[in-house]
Amino acid sequence: MRILSGIQTSGELHIGNYFGAMRQHVAFQDTGEAIYFLADYHSMTSIRDAAERRRLAREIALDYLACGLDPERSILYRQSDLPEVCELSWILSTLTPMGLLERAHAYKDKVAQGLSADHGLFAYPVLMAADILIHNADVVPVGQDQKQHVEMTRDMAQRFNNTYGEVFTLPEPQIEEGVAVVPGVDGRKMSKTYGNTIRMFDPDKKIKKAVMSIVTDSKPVEDPKEFDANLFQLWRLFADAPECEDMKKRCAAGGLGYGEVKKDLLGRLLAYFEPMRARRAEFEKRPDDVEAILADGAQRARATAEPVMAAARAAAGLGPSG
């Protein structure tokens, strides 16, 4: 089973990314052939600074390696190191109806957030489809908000197969049941767009400042607390079932201060990520090794992509006859 996922290099990662995707990506190394890419082509819809794009790609590569991605058991590469995806994106775009793209929820949401309504943003699902289909991935782990894009990928693959012959595997979206939607410090979904994140690899003081800024209500210590409040949702990420049950009872009984919970959350968070922070610090000292991992990943990714690309070109009548 071939598993593929990418993460856009448009901002620094945070605990929402870790619990929502990265942790699962690391686990998938034990269940199939795992391929992961740093989506720097996709970042061009929002990042216009070349140096910043390169910096973010390096930072996210470090984050993944720190979190346990093993380049011996999976493939990690920069999207732009496999430019064949752009050729496949064009081939797919000739078969993709405008109406299909106009129905994309992510496009509408991003325009509503203020992003420029350019062609790159509009055609984002076609490039995403090329990322998936060029490897003939079987499974694409995504959040609920990206499920539509995988369904659009299947539609594009079917249109190509029906027009030119069977080339592409129809991928299945894998929505992880029970994966936490991590709230930000303001209670909304944690997102770099909202500036409400807690970054696991920030310096301790910055993490402490973020944790202590988590928004709570104004109830005094003696009042009962809502166990579903965003502070406790974050705390539960680092607690086991008996601890959660005990905290729930303490919330109902009253006498629990938010400051106490924040301090406990901070301690748990720092302890949880400490081994990963140490690994990241070691990789930071070896930038050439990180670059070598990405270069090797690109070479291995090309090995899976080239036969698919050759079949697509031949089926569509591109290049010399064979």
Secondary structure, 3 states (H helix, E strand, C coil): CEEEEEEECCCCCCHHHHHHHHHHHHHHCCCCEEEEEEECCHHHHCCCCHHHHHHHHHHHHHHHHHCCCCCCCEEEEEHHHCCHHHHHHHHHHCCCCHHHHHCCHHHHHHHHCCCCCCHHHHCHHHHHHHHHHCCCCCEEECCHHHHHHHHHHHHHHHHHHHHHCCCCCCCEEECCCCCCCCECCCCCECCCCCCCCCCCCCCHHHHHHHHHCCCCCCCCCCCCCCCCCHHHHHHHCCCCHHHHHHHHHHHHHCCCCHHHHHHHHHHHHHHHHHHHHHHHHHHHCCHHHHHHHHHHHHHHHHHHHHHHHHHHHHHHCCCCCC
